[in-house]
Amino acid sequence: MSFETIKENIEQFKELIENDNKKEVIAILEELHPADIAELMDDLNIEEAKYLYLLLEGEKASDVLIEIDEDDRRRFLKVLPAEVIASKFIEHMDSDDAADVVSELDEDVQREVLNEIIDSEQAGDIVDLLEYEEDSAGGIMAKELVKVNENWNVATCLKEISKQAEEVDEIFYIYVTDDGDRLKGVLSLKKLILNHTNTKVSKLYNPDIKKVTTGTRQEEVAELMDKYDLVAVPVVDEIGRLKGRITWDDVIDIVREEAERDYQLVSGITGDVDPGDNVWQRVRVRFPWLMVGLLGGILSATVLRTHSQALSNVTQLAFFIPLIAAMAGNVGVQSSSIIVQSIASGVKDIETPMKKLMKDISVALLTAVVFSLLLFVYNYLTADNLNLTMSVSISLFIVILFASLFGTVIPLILNKFKIDPALATGPFITTMNDIVGLLIYLTVSSFFFNLV
């Protein structure tokens, strides 16, 4: 039975669980990918999900656990005893996944689970990984890898690799270390096979290898692997000892998390939002930027109040307030988004901040000229007030220039001080440009109508 068929007939599947039809449920689960089983869990209640999990065995059980949502996983693990968590899930996981799962448990449960793990070496690896910062290379690396000593010959290497391979799902690289376990380079499997069995590894390995330290930020790891098209990267400590490796699937998770976080920042949300969060948690992450929006609205109202005389004398000025505010916000967000994207993609290594600024000034000037002329032509043909036509067009010209420069400079400044520049693409830029845009418009209009 296909996954799509089960989803369409989910009630029948629930009946199998309710009737304790283990044989048929197991047969269905054997045909499904772990990611499909995890998605299927979303349609089940906690007891049905627990029943399903306990029917899974070995690596498939652990793979499904990794695939499900973090909050659902945490709730599910709370109803399982420590020995079941250890024997059914943790012992079948790679060290990085196991450390992630254990880190989600309460401290007392963590200790119980670690004590229940039969393989003391695996338990030790998990404890080591838990010591690193969650968003560092050490926090996302896996201990499982294949390594050989530079003093070994080819025959010894092949024998040792066959032993180590049992603990590694995918062998992307063979790492070469010295007697002090310091990383020396990478060994090609092709060279290993084609050379004589007595040839020393020191004559075969490539010393030119990209690596990161345990303290490297996970974003930098993702950038490195993307830049050099790496499927895995070794992790070393401060004195160069090989500690683990990070694979491409870990980087995909990082990129997805970063994209979600940046999207939340752009939307004015200051923290992570998960489906299981309660009302207070959701309000708390929205509140700061909503407060900025409120204060911005008050300042905008203050600007309008201080120029109420101009608006009273020339009511047509009010017609163009939405246009000026919209253009200021849109231009600012576009400029900041382009700069943030260039920073994230590594263009910052090619262009200096000054070059970025000059390029954006050129774009802003051209944009301002085109749209100001268009607005001038429209008002000239439809309005009988030349002062109104001139004030609106000149205001729009200045507003576009300011919004572009503001949207460019703020992300560069934030990046300079190691603050996520994505903050500049959200409510902050929009609110500030609205206020300044209104101020520019009403000031220019007051000058043209001799209202100052």
Secondary structure as the mmCIF struct_conf table of DSSP 4:
data_model
#
loop_
_struct_conf.conf_type_id
_struct_conf.id
_struct_conf.beg_label_comp_id
_struct_conf.beg_label_asym_id
_struct_conf.beg_label_seq_id
_struct_conf.end_label_comp_id
_struct_conf.end_label_asym_id
_struct_conf.end_label_seq_id
HELX_RH_AL_P HELX_RH_AL_P1 PHE A 3 GLU A 8
TURN_TY1_P TURN_TY1_P1 ASN A 9 ASN A 9
HELX_RH_AL_P HELX_RH_AL_P2 ILE A 10 GLU A 18
TURN_TY1_P TURN_TY1_P2 ASN A 19 ASP A 20
HELX_RH_AL_P HELX_RH_AL_P3 LYS A 22 GLU A 30
TURN_TY1_P TURN_TY1_P3 GLU A 31 GLU A 31
BEND BEND1 LEU A 32 LEU A 32
HELX_RH_AL_P HELX_RH_AL_P4 PRO A 34 MET A 41
TURN_TY1_P TURN_TY1_P4 ASP A 42 ASP A 43
BEND BEND2 LEU A 44 LEU A 44
HELX_RH_AL_P HELX_RH_AL_P5 ILE A 46 LEU A 55
HELX_RH_AL_P HELX_RH_AL_P6 GLY A 58 GLU A 67
BEND BEND3 ILE A 68 ILE A 68
HELX_RH_AL_P HELX_RH_AL_P7 GLU A 70 LYS A 78
TURN_TY1_P TURN_TY1_P5 VAL A 79 VAL A 79
BEND BEND4 LEU A 80 LEU A 80
HELX_RH_AL_P HELX_RH_AL_P8 ALA A 82 VAL A 84
HELX_RH_PI_P HELX_RH_PI_P1 ILE A 85 PHE A 89
HELX_RH_3T_P HELX_RH_3T_P1 ILE A 90 HIS A 92
BEND BEND5 MET A 93 MET A 93
HELX_RH_AL_P HELX_RH_AL_P9 SER A 95 SER A 103
TURN_TY1_P TURN_TY1_P6 GLU A 104 GLU A 104
BEND BEND6 LEU A 105 LEU A 105
HELX_RH_AL_P HELX_RH_AL_P10 GLU A 107 GLU A 116
BEND BEND7 ILE A 118 ILE A 118
HELX_RH_AL_P HELX_RH_AL_P11 SER A 120 LEU A 130
TURN_TY1_P TURN_TY1_P7 GLU A 131 GLU A 131
BEND BEND8 TYR A 132 TYR A 132
TURN_TY1_P TURN_TY1_P8 GLU A 134 ASP A 135
STRN STRN1 SER A 136 SER A 136
HELX_RH_AL_P HELX_RH_AL_P12 ALA A 137 ILE A 140
STRN STRN2 ALA A 142 ALA A 142
BEND BEND9 LYS A 143 LYS A 143
STRN STRN3 VAL A 146 ASN A 149
TURN_TY1_P TURN_TY1_P9 GLU A 150 ASN A 151
STRN STRN4 ASN A 153 ASN A 153
HELX_RH_AL_P HELX_RH_AL_P13 VAL A 154 GLN A 164
HELX_RH_3T_P HELX_RH_3T_P2 ALA A 165 GLU A 167
BEND BEND10 ASP A 169 ASP A 169
STRN STRN5 ILE A 174 THR A 177
TURN_TY1_P TURN_TY1_P10 ASP A 179 GLY A 180
STRN STRN6 ARG A 182 ARG A 182
STRN STRN7 LEU A 183 LEU A 187
HELX_RH_AL_P HELX_RH_AL_P14 LEU A 189 LEU A 194
BEND BEND11 ASN A 195 ASN A 195
TURN_TY1_P TURN_TY1_P11 THR A 197 ASN A 198
STRN STRN8 LYS A 200 LYS A 200
HELX_RH_3T_P HELX_RH_3T_P3 VAL A 201 LYS A 203
TURN_TY1_P TURN_TY1_P12 LEU A 204 LEU A 204
STRN STRN9 ASN A 206 ASN A 206
STRN STRN10 VAL A 212 THR A 213
TURN_TY1_P TURN_TY1_P13 THR A 214 GLY A 215
BEND BEND12 THR A 216 THR A 216
STRN STRN11 ARG A 217 ARG A 217
HELX_RH_AL_P HELX_RH_AL_P15 GLN A 218 LYS A 227
TURN_TY1_P TURN_TY1_P14 TYR A 228 ASP A 229
BEND BEND13 VAL A 231 VAL A 231
STRN STRN12 ALA A 232 VAL A 236
TURN_TY1_P TURN_TY1_P15 GLU A 238 ILE A 239
STRN STRN13 ARG A 241 ARG A 241
STRN STRN14 LEU A 242 THR A 247
HELX_RH_AL_P HELX_RH_AL_P16 TRP A 248 VAL A 266
TURN_TY1_P TURN_TY1_P16 SER A 267 GLY A 268
BEND BEND14 GLY A 271 GLY A 271
TURN_TY1_P TURN_TY1_P17 PRO A 275 GLY A 276
HELX_RH_AL_P HELX_RH_AL_P17 VAL A 279 THR A 306
TURN_TY1_P TURN_TY1_P18 HIS A 307 HIS A 307
HELX_RH_AL_P HELX_RH_AL_P18 SER A 308 ASN A 313
HELX_RH_3T_P HELX_RH_3T_P4 THR A 315 PHE A 320
HELX_RH_AL_P HELX_RH_AL_P19 ILE A 321 SER A 345
TURN_TY1_P TURN_TY1_P19 GLY A 346 GLY A 346
HELX_RH_3T_P HELX_RH_3T_P5 VAL A 347 ASP A 349
TURN_TY1_P TURN_TY1_P20 ILE A 350 ILE A 350
BEND BEND15 GLU A 351 GLU A 351
HELX_RH_AL_P HELX_RH_AL_P20 PRO A 353 THR A 382
BEND BEND16 ASP A 384 ASP A 384
HELX_RH_AL_P HELX_RH_AL_P21 LEU A 386 LYS A 416
TURN_TY1_P TURN_TY1_P21 PHE A 417 LYS A 418
HELX_RH_3T_P HELX_RH_3T_P6 PRO A 421 THR A 425
BEND BEND17 GLY A 426 GLY A 426
HELX_RH_AL_P HELX_RH_AL_P22 PRO A 427 PHE A 448
TURN_TY1_P TURN_TY1_P22 PHE A 449 ASN A 450
#
